[in-house]
Amino acid sequence: MQYNQASWDGEQALPPPPKPFTLVQHNCLGSWDVFLSLFGSFTQLAHPPSIVALQDPPVYRGKLLSFNLFTVFSPPTTGGCKPWVAFYVYSSFLWTVSLLPWFFGRGDIMALDLFTPDGFFNPSTTGFSIINSYSTKGRSNNTRSVPPDLIFPSSPLPTLTLCDLNIHHPTSDPLRVHKEDEIATSSPYFDRATDLGFSLLNTPGVFTRFSMSLVGRPGVLDLAFACPLLSPYLSEWSDPLPSTGSDHIPILLRFEAPFLRPPPPTPNWALSDWAAIETSLKATIISPPRFSRPRAP
């Protein structure tokens, strides 16, 4: 299902990929209204985000909603498995990078590997990996569906992990009075992140989920982690976008990517005046190629 969006700066042409490199993370609660509200709010930004990472996106008849100027990537829906995560990549950003999606045979985690010859953050970082995960309750109250080693891999690429693990931990929410079972559930994830050098990008104590009931306490469920190769380039973690109707807030992450370059412009052949140049084209003589060795008789 296709929806249109307003243009940026009043123009219909695609803006170039934004610099710095920006992402938005949000839990849509499986709601169409939340999805449309989120993407509609991007017109308040100077540039649309390069990548939108959704947890619990809306799904209709096994397919995710599409949105104009964005390309969606999500886990396959084979075997009746609902995709619990999805990436929406801005179209002009796809012109700048080579992209390889990774699936894990499940609907609650996926990854994107991005490559560009000039590098993202410095000339040597030609690759970049983003993991998106939505982890729900596992076989017991103290476990979650996605194990820590999938969420925090040992990788040579700069890696960003965006996740809603439904966990509470003192590192992300220091003012909360944590129960023993909350610590038991969350510690394997934060311990794994610490062991591999991942840094929490959230501002500790800034709530990302607000209960829709009057008695529920706000919490910090939407988490972002960066490995040591990536964390120095974070310039902003913030929540500038308006509420979408979800009990989670949209989160904006901004990275300095000075080496990320748009591709050179290509001719628009549809606008060429072929009738005017037909005569000169017919008169053009193209020399045959020179062979470096004699051709076989």
RAHUMO-V202127 format. One record per residue. PSI is psi in whole degrees, 0 to 359 (NA if undefined). OMEGA is omega in whole degrees, -180 to 180 (none if undefined). Layout:
psi->PSI omega->OMEGA
psi->PSI omega->OMEGA
//
This chain:
psi->129 omega->-172
psi->134 omega->174
psi->147 omega->178
psi->165 omega->178
psi->160 omega->176
psi->154 omega->-180
psi->164 omega->177
psi->141 omega->179
psi->22 omega->175
psi->12 omega->-178
psi->154 omega->180
psi->339 omega->-178
psi->150 omega->178
psi->128 omega->171
psi->155 omega->177
psi->162 omega->177
psi->132 omega->-175
psi->148 omega->171
psi->127 omega->0
psi->174 omega->-178
psi->126 omega->-174
psi->148 omega->175
psi->153 omega->173
psi->136 omega->179
psi->134 omega->-179
psi->145 omega->172
psi->117 omega->-173
psi->355 omega->-178
psi->22 omega->-179
psi->18 omega->-172
psi->131 omega->173
psi->316 omega->-177
psi->318 omega->178
psi->315 omega->179
psi->310 omega->-178
psi->323 omega->178
psi->319 omega->179
psi->306 omega->-176
psi->328 omega->175
psi->331 omega->-178
psi->347 omega->-179
psi->341 omega->177
psi->346 omega->177
psi->349 omega->179
psi->154 omega->177
psi->324 omega->177
psi->149 omega->174
psi->153 omega->178
psi->150 omega->177
psi->318 omega->-177
psi->138 omega->174
psi->123 omega->178
psi->116 omega->-178
psi->140 omega->166
psi->141 omega->-177
psi->58 omega->179
psi->159 omega->177
psi->139 omega->-179
psi->133 omega->179
psi->117 omega->-179
psi->44 omega->176
psi->4 omega->-179
psi->147 omega->177
psi->154 omega->176
psi->147 omega->174
psi->162 omega->179
psi->136 omega->-175
psi->136 omega->179
psi->3 omega->176
psi->145 omega->175
psi->132 omega->-174
psi->141 omega->174
psi->131 omega->-179
psi->162 omega->176
psi->147 omega->177
psi->151 omega->-179
psi->24 omega->-180
psi->147 omega->178
psi->19 omega->179
psi->15 omega->-179
psi->120 omega->178
psi->135 omega->173
psi->117 omega->179
psi->353 omega->179
psi->158 omega->178
psi->150 omega->171
psi->135 omega->170
psi->118 omega->-174
psi->130 omega->-179
psi->137 omega->-169
psi->313 omega->-177
psi->336 omega->175
psi->329 omega->177
psi->336 omega->177
psi->342 omega->-173
psi->334 omega->-173
psi->162 omega->164
psi->138 omega->-171
psi->134 omega->178
psi->110 omega->176
psi->145 omega->178
psi->133 omega->177
psi->154 omega->-172
psi->19 omega->-179
psi->24 omega->-179
psi->163 omega->-174
psi->356 omega->-173
psi->9 omega->176
psi->143 omega->172
psi->171 omega->-179
psi->156 omega->172
psi->129 omega->170
psi->126 omega->-178
psi->143 omega->-179
psi->141 omega->175
psi->137 omega->-173
psi->333 omega->-177
psi->353 omega->-180
psi->160 omega->178
psi->299 omega->-171
psi->335 omega->170
psi->167 omega->-174
psi->339 omega->-177
psi->346 omega->-178
psi->74 omega->180
psi->350 omega->178
psi->155 omega->-176
psi->133 omega->-176
psi->137 omega->178
psi->128 omega->178
psi->136 omega->-180
psi->124 omega->-176
psi->143 omega->173
psi->106 omega->-173
psi->130 omega->-180
psi->182 omega->-177
psi->136 omega->-179
psi->211 omega->-177
psi->344 omega->176
psi->169 omega->-179
psi->338 omega->-176
psi->11 omega->178
psi->160 omega->178
psi->161 omega->-170
psi->329 omega->-178
psi->122 omega->-178
psi->155 omega->-177
psi->326 omega->-175
psi->337 omega->175
psi->325 omega->-177
psi->327 omega->180
psi->83 omega->-178
psi->158 omega->170
psi->107 omega->-172
psi->145 omega->175
psi->348 omega->-179
psi->148 omega->167
psi->128 omega->-171
psi->133 omega->175
psi->128 omega->177
psi->121 omega->177
psi->125 omega->-171
psi->152 omega->165
psi->101 omega->-175
psi->359 omega->-177
psi->49 omega->179
psi->158 omega->177
psi->136 omega->-178
psi->146 omega->-179
psi->334 omega->-180
psi->319 omega->-178
psi->334 omega->-177
psi->74 omega->-171
psi->340 omega->-177
psi->352 omega->180
psi->143 omega->172
psi->106 omega->-172
psi->139 omega->175
psi->161 omega->-179
psi->321 omega->-179
psi->331 omega->175
psi->319 omega->177
psi->319 omega->180
psi->325 omega->-179
psi->318 omega->-173
psi->333 omega->-174
psi->319 omega->179
psi->328 omega->-180
psi->313 omega->-180
psi->327 omega->176
psi->317 omega->178
psi->316 omega->179
psi->317 omega->180
psi->318 omega->-179
psi->325 omega->-179
psi->2 omega->176
psi->12 omega->178
psi->140 omega->177
psi->140 omega->173
psi->126 omega->-178
psi->340 omega->177
psi->150 omega->167
psi->115 omega->-175
psi->134 omega->178
psi->351 omega->177
psi->116 omega->-174
psi->141 omega->176
psi->351 omega->177
psi->134 omega->179
psi->121 omega->-177
psi->141 omega->178
psi->351 omega->175
psi->161 omega->-177
psi->344 omega->-175
psi->346 omega->-178
psi->142 omega->180
psi->141 omega->173
psi->158 omega->-179
psi->175 omega->178
psi->91 omega->-177
psi->331 omega->-177
psi->110 omega->-170
psi->150 omega->176
psi->131 omega->-180
psi->147 omega->177
psi->141 omega->178
psi->168 omega->-176
psi->333 omega->180
psi->342 omega->-175
psi->324 omega->-170
psi->328 omega->-180
psi->344 omega->-174
psi->0 omega->176
psi->127 omega->177
psi->343 omega->-179
psi->134 omega->165
psi->116 omega->-172
psi->175 omega->179
psi->66 omega->-175
psi->348 omega->-175
psi->152 omega->-180
psi->168 omega->177
psi->144 omega->-180
psi->356 omega->-173
psi->351 omega->174
psi->161 omega->173
psi->0 omega->172
psi->152 omega->178
psi->148 omega->172
psi->141 omega->-178
psi->134 omega->178
psi->130 omega->174
psi->134 omega->-177
psi->129 omega->179
psi->143 omega->174
psi->118 omega->-179
psi->70 omega->-173
psi->343 omega->-177
psi->358 omega->179
psi->119 omega->-174
psi->140 omega->172
psi->155 omega->179
psi->157 omega->177
psi->150 omega->-180
psi->148 omega->177
psi->152 omega->-179
psi->145 omega->173
psi->92 omega->-174
psi->335 omega->-179
psi->337 omega->-179
psi->0 omega->-179
psi->141 omega->177
psi->84 omega->-174
psi->326 omega->180
psi->323 omega->-177
psi->332 omega->-176
psi->6 omega->-178
psi->316 omega->-178
psi->314 omega->-179
psi->328 omega->177
psi->318 omega->180
psi->331 omega->-179
psi->351 omega->-179
psi->129 omega->178
psi->122 omega->179
psi->122 omega->-179
psi->143 omega->177
psi->153 omega->-179
psi->149 omega->177
psi->133 omega->-180
psi->142 omega->-179
psi->346 omega->179
psi->157 omega->-178
psi->142 omega->177
psi->149 omega->179
psi->143 omega->-179
psi->NA omega->none
//
